[in-house]
Amino acid sequence: MHTATVALDGRRLVADGDLDPILEAVGRAKHVLIGEAS
């Protein structure tokens, strides 16, 4: 089983197994969207 924890306020991203690259990409995408919004 894969587990993942994403805390945007803490800017931390912990992933297990195959989710690592996916969450990394999602984290960057959210960072870009948040940056454009502010």
RAQUIHU-V920339 format. One line per field, one symbol per residue. psi: psi as a letter, one per 40 degrees, with the letter a starting at -180 (. if undefined). Layout:
# RAQUIHU-V920339
psi=???
This chain:
# RAQUIHU-V920339
psi=hhiihhgddefihhihbeedddddddddddddddddd.
